[in-house]
């Protein structure tokens, strides 16, 4: 199996990556809230992944992580990796979590680290940050 294309679209306000293969299996991955530079950054990696075996996730990722895998590249790299794991799971006929080590618990506490609230006041005073943090703590998905 070989990767034939990598495309990215902004859906809502998040970059969504679709990787296609010569065997008709597609993988999808998403990044956090879009920044203007994310779409071209993800597209930059296209030539690095086309022609590679998407089920060999770590080998493909080694090639692109050399270009950077932390801010601001982290979101781009993570979206691509999610799409690769999606393909690997579909190709193996397994849910992706099984490829990543399997189920180890029945429940996982969920948190949402991507919710952003508009800052009250001018956003420069400690009280503004405290109010913003309280909104996050009061959110039903929990924040740590």
N, C-alpha and C positions, 0 to 999 in steps of 0.2 A: 504494500500500500504506500502511496506517495501523496504528499500534499500538492494540490494543483492551484490553490488560490487562498489568499487571506484578504478579507474585506472587513471594513469597519463602518458602522453607521452610528449616528447619535440618535438614540431613541429616548424620548423624554429629555433628560439632561445627562444621560450616561452613555459612554461608548460601549457598543456591543460588537464583538468580534465574531465573525463566522469564518471557519477554516473548512475548505472543501477538499475532498480526496478523489483519486482516480477510481475508487471503488464505490463512490456515491454516498459515503458516510460523511456527514457534516458534524462539526463540533462548534459549540457556541460558548462564549465567555463574556463577562461584563466587567467593566471597571467602575470605580466610584464616580461621583459627580464630574461631569465633563469640564475640562479646561480647554481653551482654544487650541492648545498645542497637542492635545492627546491624539486626535484623529491622524494628523500627519506623522506623529511619533510612532503610532501603531503601524501605519502604512510603511514606514521606514524599514520595519522588520520583515516585510513581505518577502523580499528576495533572499533573506536568510533562512526562511522556512520552506519555501516552495522547492519541491523535489525531495524533501526529507521524509522519513518514515514517522508519521504522527504518533504511532504507538510506542516509539522510543522517546518518550517524553523528556527524560533527563538529558539525553544526548542533544536533542533539539534545543532545550533550554540552556545548556552549557554554551552553545554557540551564540545565543542572543544575550545572555546575562553578561557576557564579556563587555558588552556595550554599555552596561549599567543596569542595575536592578533595584535601585532605591530612588527616592524622590528626585526628580519628577518622573523617572522611568518606571517606577514600581507599578503604577496602575496599568501602564501599557503592557509590561511584561506579565503581570498577573492575569490580565484578560486573555492573553495568548495562551498561557499555561492552562487556564481553565478550559479553553476550547480544545487543547490537545488531550487533556484527561477525559473530556467528554467523548472524543473520538475513540480513545483507547478503551473506555468502558463499553461503548457501543460495539466496537470490533470484537471484544472478548465476550460479549453477551452478558456482561456483569454491571451492576451499579458501580459507579466510580468509587464509592467509599470502600468497596471490597479490594480494589486495586491499591488503595491507600492504607491498607492495614486491617480493614474489617471493622465490624461493630464491636465496641468495647463497653458500651453502656446503653441502657434503655432510654435515658433522658439526657438531654444536653440543655443547660440553661442558655437561652438565646440572649444576645445583646445586640444592640444596633449602634455601631460606632460611626455611622454615616449621616445621622440626622443632624441637621444644622438649623439653628434658630437665629432669626435676626436679632442682633445685639441691641439691647435697650440703651437709651442715652446715646452718648457719642462713642461708646465702646472702649473708652480709655480708662475708665475708673474701675477700681476693684469691685465696687458695688454692682456695676454693669455685668462683670464676669460672674459674680455670685448669683445674680438673678438668672442669667443664662444657664448656669450650671444647675440651678434648682429646677428649671424647666426640663432639662435633660433627665435629672433624677426622678422627676415626676412622670416621665414618659412610661407607658406600660411595658416597653421592651427592655427596660433596665439599662443602666450604664454603670460601669465600674469606675 
